[in-house]
């Protein structure tokens, strides 16, 4: 059951990624096996179609000319990302939110069965569920709150008018240099325009978008690490010969430290604080001296070259 709940956290990250990319179904490779056992609207909507249709919903590489057009930011070359949502024949629901509801039910059952007896554990559990919901709401707010269309149109028109009129302003002063100067200025100004468009939706698949696939893979790997270990008892990692509580000042292991009196241990910890401070100060001083030496050496080289 613990592994199933951890898989739901992985499923939440993958489902949120697909929702932000307007991919509302469950036929994607990284989410299909994680939510196949859940009763969700997206699963029902996916189940009603055949395998041929499901393949058309998978992300595909654009063609050569289409890819160039999307790279250059040409609006008519870009596909409508909401196409799959608009063509839906069945209600799609909200898969990440439905996964949170399953996790909330799992937490409720843990509390009811007495598996979370400490009140702080219960609070932490529900706070984490609230955090997942906040992540969902925050990312959807970013996605659904673009720059107002009137501002977007005005900025685009002003930019293009300025770029088109710029050569006539520079021709008399620069002559033939107007051509490369206009190209350079247009590249910078249009670049700023397209940057503004890109940051409105950082959840896509472009090179400059957030690496959501990497984030989801890291979450899945972390969940596997957590699930691979049993809950460790204190004796299993405290009472070992490799445990050296006073390192690096002393190399006594745990068993030897248990034979010391409390005052001796506290004195050792005080010495450890002073030793760490002195060592850190020495390293900082050495680093500063090294940087000063490098600067002095570089100035000396410049002086020699000038002479």
C-alpha positions, 0 to 999 in steps of 0.5 A: 500500500505504501508503494501504491501511495508513492506511485500516486505522487509520481502520477500526480507530477506526470499528470500535472505535466500533461495537463499543463501541456493540454494533454488531458488523457491517460494514454501517455507512457509515463502516466498510463501504468500509474493511474490505470487502476483509478476511476477518473474521468480522463481514464474513461475518456481514454478507454472509449477510443481505440488504439489507433486514436490513442497513438495520435494523441502521443506527442510527435516531432513536427515536420521539417518546415513546421519545426523551422516555423515554430523555432522562428516563432511564426504564429501560423506555423504553431499548432494549437496546444488546446486542440485535444481539449477542444475536440474531446467528446467526453468530460475530461475532468482534472486528473491531478486533482482527482489523484489528490483526492485519492491521496487524501482518502489514503491519508484519512484511512491511515489516521482512522486506522491509528497508523499516524498516532502523532498529531504532528504527523497528521498535520504534516500529512495534510499540509503536504496534500494542501501543498500539492493542491497549491502547486496545481492551482499556482501552475494553472494560474500561470498558464491561464493568465497570459498578457491581455490580448490588447497589450499583446497586439499593441506591443507586436504592432509597435515593434514591427512598425519601429523595425520597418521604419528604422532603415529610413531613419538611419539611411542618411546618417549611415549609408550602406551600413544601414543594412547590417545595423537594421538587421542587428537592431531588428534581431535584438528588438524582435528577440525581446518580443519573442522572449515575452511570448515564451515566458507566458507559457514555460510549460511546453516542450521548447528548449527554453521551457522548464524541463518538466520531463526531468522534474518528473523523472527526478520525483520518480527516482526519489520515490523509488529511493524512499520505497526501497528502504525500511523504516530504520530503527535508531539502534541500526544506525546509531550503535555502530562502530562507524558512527563517530559523533565527535568527528573530525575533532576526535575519532571516538566511535559511539561505544567509546563516547558512551563511556565518557561523562556528560561534561567531557562530551560537552567540552569536546563539542565546545572545542569542536565549535572553535576548531571548525571556526578556526579551520573555516577562517583559515580556509577563507583567508587562504582563498582571499590571499590566492585571489589577491595573488592572482589579481596582482599577477594579472596586473603585473603581466599587463604592466609588462606587456604595456612596457 
